[in-house]
Amino acid sequence: MRDPVRWFPSRVNLFDFFLRSGNDGKMRSRTVRMEKKMTTVVSQIEVPAGVTLPIYMDNHATSPLDPRVLEAMMPYFTQKFGNAASRNHSFGWEAEQAVESAREQIAKLIGATAKEIIFTSGATESDNLAIKGIAEMYRERGNHIITQVTEHKAVLDTCKRLEKYGYRVTYLPVKADGLIDLEDLKRAIDDQTILVTIMSANNEIGVLQPIREIGKICHEKGVLFHTDAVQSVGKVPINVIDDNIDVLSLSGHKIYGPKGVGALYVRRRNPRVQIAAQIDGGGHERGMRSGTLNVPGIVGLGKACEIALNEMESEAAYLRGLRDRLKNKLESELDYIHVNGSMEHRLPGNLNVSFVYVEGESLLMGINDVAVSSGSACTSATLEPSYVLKALGLGDDVAHSSIRFGLGRFNTQAEVDYVAAKVIDIVKKLRELSPLYEMVKEGIDLTKIEWQAH
Amino acid sequence: MAYSDKVVDHYNNPRNVGTLDKSSQEVGTGLVGAPECGDVMRLQIRVNPETQVIEEAKFKTFGCGSAIASSSLATEWIKGRTVEDALAIKNTDIVKELSLPPVKIHCSVLAEDAIRAAIGDWKKKNGVAETETAPAEAKA
């Protein structure tokens, strides 16, 4: 629904301005002058036919449920509501059968067997279970864990907690393109190392770590390899055998499935991975994760994986096309823009761009009918920009200027065209407002200025 | 986060955007904040040498919507005031007017600093004694 006020802002605001000036008793000739030449950040970009606002382009945060997934889930809320652990009546059998079929669908997508899939409440739980469960189970073998600096907080915070319990954690740095250096990994592994946990695709910059090579190194050294594959499962091919993965976390809502359901792949042979349960109860899920199974959620996750497997190739090509179109449009119209992270090793639907000399949150405010994310942490209490972008070696100022575009299955070319036009328009307007852009255009070297840090 | 209507209004239609000739004797320039903090404000004033009234005020801001709104409001408030009157503006006045949430209070602090820095620069240029210590201005 379009808000009429939003569409005629200058008129409404001018009225408001007169009103307030009058109340203040300060009405002067300047109001007349302002009417003539009023700076405005409001965009007048026309909305193309077939595009409804707001546009969702934040698919790394979450994705809409695919209607086909919803259809598969529906019977399991009302008619087929049984507990999958009920062994003695048809309601339970029906639920169990649905769960086992979903297990097959998920396993097939990642090249695993159904028995190797453990259901959880989502990827945060999967990451916690994998890392804490392995740390606990293999404590006698060693206390060293290796991860890297741009991991999701579900991994980083879990590792930090383990440090409090006496584990030693190495946080590998990343190169300017966002990828780890395999030589760093080899050097970091010692005789106390029990686990390497490195994400498959990054949630902010979409770069794909060389997981196959990482897994190979781990297996050569007899170290377990866990990967948080939340962003990459269903988007790019993953095969736990070929990629030498021992434990893998995935989530439903990033792949057009429901929220509140995820899975953990736990390898059963070569090597057989053992994980200490973190939630005790009825011993569900091979004793690794107790709790009544979320049957409708699991059915949805299974269906989402089935669709992803069938459509991955064509969808990836489609998203790459949209992403490159967006990138080309932005680059052809704007100067001082910087793509963050490797373009070569990247998720098809991800584009992370810094619009230098424009602060990210102010840009989001100007494109408020488009849902994207910013690396500017101006809304956070710490006022720290994205740790992922900082890890690439970007200055805080460039990190503050970044926008993450997350393209997904339901985005269209018309939407991309509108978003590109709108972003270009607002960036240009905000740069008219930016003292930094003016100074750079005048040839002033911003690094030579003694800024008064606040 | 939700912005107040006044912040949105100043963001959509910022008042007094622009640049004054900083080499002019009548112009004072304040440049505060730092790019790595995500906020830089430049506020300029043109002061009537006879009356010491701020006849013109211009700003440019790199920063979030609240930073843009704070500096826009600051220019609106100081225009028509004498230099001494303008120094009476406190960041808390800006917080109140724009209904800034706690995480955005630093934007109002920066706007107050910008006013002081611009006035300080003008005073220095014109040999007017400082009545109050103004924060040091960033130098190009």
Interface residues (C-beta under 8 A of the other chain):
Chain A: P9 S10 N13 L14 D16 F17 K26 R28 R30 M34 M38 T39 T40 V41 V42 Y357 V358 E359 E361 S362 M365 G366 S376 C378 T379 S380 A381 L383 P385 G395 D396 D397 H400 E432 L433 S434 P435 L436 Y437 E438 M439 I444 L446 I449 E450 W451 Q452 A453 H454
Chain B: M1 Y3 V8 D9 Y11 N12 N13 P14 R15 V17 T19 L31 V32 G33 A34 P35 E36 C37 G38 D39 V40 M41 R42 K60 T61 F62 G63 C64 G65 A67 I68 K79 G80 V103 H106 V109 L110 D113 P135 A136 E137 A138 K139 A140
